[in-house]
Amino acid sequence: MNKWFEFYRYRIENLSYEEYFNRKYAIFLGYLIQNIKEGYKVLEVGCGTSLVTKSLYRNNIHFKVTDNNKKMLELSEINLKGTTIKPELWDIRKPLKEKFDVIYSHGVLEHFNLNEIKQIIRRQLMQSKLLVHYVPSAKYKHPSFGDELLMSKYEWEYELQPSEIIEFNKGYDLILIWDRRIKGE
């Protein structure tokens, strides 16, 4: 768990890293911006530094951010300074106690085995009509932390059956989307 903290602690409050992140993941962030409406209740799971939520933050949206690593929550608090969001300790594998309009994560699912991922998605679909999860694809030849499950777009599609998968950054990055909203809602 400390390897996460060590990796990210120097990136907090680093504007050049934040600008890089916003550019690299612009398609992921843009999809979320388009699908998070005023008054929505939104959950980021495995928030890490909460850089995604920091990029999306608006006062008229009810954000909740969670992670199961206390040290990462300290970094999250620094990034969310000046907002109304208080990061919470919670494990993505545990059942949710409330419903959300949107649940999202960035670089989280791939750190679990396939059975755990299926269970996580099943539980989240009971608590939200829109799930948006970023994962790296198998085009990355080497895992960043050594435990990532790197699969192709087609493997993610076959195993998890999302409504849609968006490839970006030349197919290196994927957005897995489960959308159960009624069209026109």
N, C-alpha and C positions, 0 to 999 in steps of 0.2 A: 504493500500500500504506500510506503514512503517513496517508492520510485516515481509515483504520480506527482507527489508534492514536489520532489526535487526537480522533475522535468518542467513543471509549470510555474514554480514560484518566481522565476526570473521573467516570466512573460506577463505577470500582473502589472497593470499600470504602465505597460510598455506600448506606447502609441504606435510604433512601427509594427509590432507584432499584431496589434489589434487591426490596423489597416490591412496588413497582409491577410489575416484571417477573414476579414470582411470581403476582400477581393476574391480570395480562393473559394470561399463558400457562398458567394453572392447568389447563386441559383437556389441553394438550400434556404438561405435567409429570405430571399424574395418569395419563395413558395410559402413560407410561414407567414410573412407579412400579408400576402394576398388572402390567406385563409384564417387569419386571426382577426376577428371583428370586435368592435367596441362592446364592452360588457362581458366578453368571453372569460371563462375560467380556464386557465391554461397551466399545464404541468410540464416542467422539464425534469426528466429522470436522468440520474447520473450526471448532474449538472457540472461537475468538475469546477472550473473557475467561473461558470455562469456567463461566459463571453457571449454565447448565443442569446441568452435572455437579456443581457445588457444591450445587445444590438437591436433587439425587438422592443425593448421597454417603452411603454406608453402608460400614462396614469389611468386611463379608462379601461384597462385590461387587468384582470386579477391573476397575477402570476404566482405560481408556487414552484420552488426549485428544491430538489432533493438529491442527496448523494449518500453513499454508505461509508464515506471516508471523512472522518472528522477534520483532518488536516486540509483536505480539499475544500471543505466548507469554510474554513478560515479564509482561503484565497477567494472563494465565492463572495464572502461578505465584503472583502476589500473592493472587488469589482462592482458590487451592487450598492456601494456607498452612495447615498443621495437618493435612493429609491425607497419604496415602501416594502420591499421584499426581504423576508428573513429566511435564509436557507435552512432546511431541515434535514436531520439525519434519518434516512430511510433506505431500505434495500429494495431494489427494483423487483426482486423475486418474491416479495411479500404481497399479499392482496392489498388493493387500494380500498380506502374507506369512504371515498367520495367520488363523485362524477365530475368529469371535465369536458369542455368543448373540444379541446385539442390536447394531445399528449405528444411530446417530441423528445428526441435525444440526438446527441451528436457524438459518434464514436464510442458507443456503449455496447450495443447488442453483440458486436463481434468478440467481446471478451467473455462470452458465455458459450456453453456447448449448445448444439442444435436443439436438444430436448428442452433445455432451459429457455432458449429463445422462443420456442413454440409456446411454452407455458406462459412466458411473459406477455407475448402478443395476445394470446387467448384471454388472459386476465384484463389486459388493457382494453380490448375490444368490448368487454362487459362494462367498462367505465367511461368510454369515450367513443364518439362516432368518427373521429378523425385521428389517426396515428401517423406521425411523420418521423421516420428514423433515418439518419445518415449513417452509412457504413462504407468503409473502403472496399474496393473490389479486389478480385484475385490478380488484377494487373499489377498491384503492389507485390513485388516478388518476395519481400522480406517484411515480416511484422515489425511494427515500431517497438512494441514491448515484449514480443515473443509469444503472446498467448492469443493473438487475434485469429479469428476464424475468417480467413480470406476466401470468399467464394465469388464466382462469376455472377453476372446479372441473371443468367438463366438458372443457376443453382439456387440463388435466393428466391427466384420466382417459383421454381418447382417445389422447394421445401416449405415456403411460407405463404405462397399464394396471395401476395398483396394485390390491391386494386390496380396499382400502377408502380412502375419503377422508372425514375428519371436518372439517366446517366449524364454526368458532366465531367469537366476536366479530362476530356479524351477517354472517358470510360473508366478512369481510375476511381471515381467517386460515384456513389449511388444514393438516391433518396428512395426509401421504401415507404409506400403510402398505402394505408388501409382507409378507405373513405366510404363510410356507411351513411352519409348524410342524404337526405331526400333532395334531389335536384331542385334548385330554385329556393332552397332554404337559406 
